[in-house]
């Protein structure tokens, strides 16, 4: 089968077209004919940093690509709920010893997969798994509920644009930061109140939108040093969820506000074969929310083919894309 492989770690030019063996289905798994995949920041990090990101990095030559949407080609023993011909989506490879989605076929643990939302395309479905699971898990752990004021940092980004829609679906009064008119327009179109972090300080928007009390829940998809802004924006005894906590930061504000910090690392089930069924369950729930018209994954306007995966990585790295960068297989 056709695939784009990497023989070394480095810049976006490391991808090479190759013919590799088509996977054979095995118990507990399904074989998927891949229609589309999307590019996540972690994909670019693995490609660039390689061995320094162990245990995430695959052995070389490797096939990257975590997210996918496609059609079931074969079903392994002990698998229930899926049949040949079903349209499915998931996040099930592209790291460690799991072959990724940058190929015509992909073997996936059935626990990590769900039926594709019926109301959206394969390209849109491929944009959703990693960011959808990440957003859902963080909001669930933070206990978002009706009437709460919720702040999403990075509301026009991959995780952020899903988190703000889900927070609204769960009943929150949602606000989201963005960096300009285009991002603010997307945030507003998705149902949240936009905040331009370049022109408004944390104190400004906390005063304007919460009368100085702070937000009940802050979902920080930027993380790192921005966590300090999240602590400042949170209410007393508030909840902060983040996708990036690899930083040395002062927790004094978090302490005196009595904040709870939730770190979301959604790759744990794939890496450690730990509670993988929870990802399938979340994807099933997300499909229901999509088909109810309450969640729309945004796909970047530029189209990329399998052979153009390097350009797709560059597009994500440029910061010019809106929503998710998707590659058609």
N, C-alpha and C positions, 0 to 999 in steps of 0.2 A: 504494500500500500504506500501511497505518497505521504510524506511527512516533512516537516521542517525541523531539523535537529541542530543542536549545538555540540561542537567538538571541543570547545574551550569556552571559558567565561570571559566576558568583556563587553565591548560596545555593541550597538545594534546590528553591526555587520557580521556578527558571528553565526547567524542563522544560515543553514545550508539545506538545499533541497536534497532529499534522499528517498530511496525505496527501502522500507523496513518490513519486517514480518508482521502480518496481520495477527492481532492477539486472538487466542482461542478462549472461548468462554469457559468459566470454571465455577464450581459450586459457590452460591451466594452472590454471584456477580451477573451483570448483563453486558453484552457487547453492543455498543452504540455506534451507528453510522453518524458521524459528527456533521452537523449542518453549519454551525457557527460557534465561535468562542469569543471571549472578550479579554481585554488586557487589564490586569490589575497592577497596582504599584508593587506588590510583592513579586510579581512575575519579572518586573524590570530589576528589582533588587537581586533576585536569584541569578539572573543573567549576568549582572555586573559583578557581584561580590563573590559568587561561587562558594568555595570551600569555607570562607569566613562566615557564611550563613548556615553552616552545618547545625542541625540535621535537616535543614530544608532543601539543600541543594541535591540534585540527582547525580548519580554516577554518569560519567561521559562515555560515549555520546548520549545525550539526553533529549527528551521531548518535553517542552514546557507547555503551559496553558492549563489553567485550573478549571475555569468555567466552561460549560458546554451546553448546547441544546442540539438534539438530534432524534433519531428514530431507532428503536430497539431492533437489532439484527438477530440476536440470539439470547436465550435465557438459560442460566445455569441451574443446576439442581438446587433444591431447597429455596428457590426464589418464588415468592407469591406476589400477586398484585401487578405484575408486568407481563406483557405478551409481545411476541414479535409484531412489529408494526406500530407499537405505541410511540407517541411523541413524548419525549422526556427532557428534563433538564437537571443540572446539578453542578457540584464543585467536587471533583473526585480524583484529581491527578495533578501532574505537573510539578511534583516535588518528591524528594526522597526516592523510593523505589517504585513510585506510581507513575506510569506513562501519562503524559498530558494530552491535551485536546488539539494540539497542532498537527493533526494527522487525520486521515480519512476515517479511521475507526479507533475506538477507545474502550478499554475494559474498565468497568466501574462497579464498585461495591454497591449492590442494590440499596443498602441502607442509606447511602449518600444521595440518592436520586428520588425524584418525584415526577409525576405527570406534568407536562408543560401546561401553563395557563392556556386555555383555549382561545382567548380573545386577543392574543398578541402573536407577533411573528417569531420565527426561530431566532432572528437577530436580536429582537427585544428580550426574548427569554434568556438568551446567552449572556445578556448584560446583567442579569439579576442575582444569580446564586451567591457569590461571595459577599457582595455588598449587602444583599438582602438579609442573609443570615446574620451578618455582622451587625447591621442596624437593628434587627429584630431582637437579637440576644441582648444587646446593650440596653435597649428600652425596657425589655422584660425584666432584666435584673435591677434596673432603676425603679421599676414599679410605676411606670407612667399610668396615670389615671385621669378620668374626666375632670375638667376644670383646672388642671394644673398648668402653670406657665412653664413652657419648655423652650430652651435655647439650643439650637443646633449650630455648632461652628463648622464652617465649610459647607453651607447648604446647597451649593451648586455642584459639589463634587460627587464622586461615585457613591460613597457611603452616605454622605450628607443629604443628597436629594431623595434618597429612599427613607432615611431616618425622619426627615421632616414630614413626609407623607404618612408614615406609620404613626408618628406621634399625634398627628391630626386625627387619624383613624381611631386611635385609642382615646380620643376625647380631649387632647391637650390644646391649649392656646399657644400656638407655635410661632417662634421667631427664629430667624436664621441669618448668620453673617455671610457676606459676600464681598467681592472686591471691585465692583463696578456696576455700571448700568445693565450690562448684559446678564450678569449673574443675578443681580437684584430682580430683573424682570422674570427670570426663570423661577426664582424663589417665590415670587408673588403669584406666578401662574400655577405653582404647585400647592398654593394654599397657605403659605406662611407670610409673616410680616418681615420684609427684608431689612437688614441692618448693614450699613456700609462700614466695615471695621477700619477702613482707611481714613474716614472722616469723623467717626464717632468713637469716643473713648468708652471703655467698659462702664465707667461711672455715668457717662451720658446716657447710654441706653438702658442701664439698670434703673436710673431715675425716671426716664421717659416711659418705660414699659411696665415697670413693677413698683413705681412710687418709692423706689429705693430699697424695697424688701429683698430683691433678688429672685432668681428663677428657681422653681422647685426642682427641675431636672435640667442638667446641662449635658448634651451629647457632643463630645469634642472629637471630631474626626480629623483634627489637625494634630493635637497632642503635643508632646515634647514641651518646649517652653510655653506654649499656648495654654497649658494646664493651669498656669498661674492666673491667666485671664478667666479661665473657667471657675477657679476657686473664688475669684473676686466677684464673678457674676452670680454665683449660687446663693440661694437663701440659707438661713440658719437651718441646720439639720438637712440640708439639701442633698441631692444625689448627682454625682458626676460619673459619666461613663466615657471611656476613651478607648481609641484603637491604637494609640501610640504612647507608651509610657516608658520607653527606653531613654530616660533622662535623669539627671541629678537635679532635683528641685527642692525648694524649701516648702515644707508642709505646714508651716506655722499657721497660715490662714485657714487651711483645711481643718487644723486642730481646733482653733478657737471658734470656728463655725460649726464644728461637729459634723463635718461632711462625710459621706460614704463614697468611696472611689471604686468603680467597677472597671476592671481591665478586660477588654474583649480580645481574645486571640482565637479566631474561629478555625485555625488550622489544627488545633489539638486533636479533634476526632480523626482526621486523616493521618496525622503523624503518629499517633499513639494507639490507634484503633480503640478509641475511648468513646463510648456512647454515640457511635455513628448514627444510630437510628434517630437521634434528636435532630440531625440535619435534614433527614428525609421528612420528618414531621414538620419542621419549620417551613421547608420548601412547599409542602402540601398546603400549609396555611397561607403562605404568601400567594400561591396560585389562586386560592379562593378569594383573597383580598383583591388581587388583580382583576379577576373575572367579575367581581362585584363593582368594578369601576372606581375603586378607592386607591389604587396604586398603579403608577405608570413609570416604568423604567425609561430613562431618557438615553437615547443613542446618539452619539456624536454624528455630525453631518457628513463626515468623510467616510468613504467606503474603502475597505482593504481586503485583498484576497490573501489566501494562505501564503503565497510567495512574497507578499508584501508585509510580512509580520514585523520586519525590522522597522519599516516606516510607521507601522502602527505603534510600536514601542516609542519611537521618536515623537509621535503625535501626543501620546500621554505625557511624556517627559516635558514637552513644550509648555504645558499648562494652558494651551489655547483651546483644548477640546471642551465640550460641554456634555456632561453626563459620561457615559461609558464609550470607550473606543472598542469597536466590534470588528472581528475578522470573519469573513465568510469562507467556509471550507468547501 
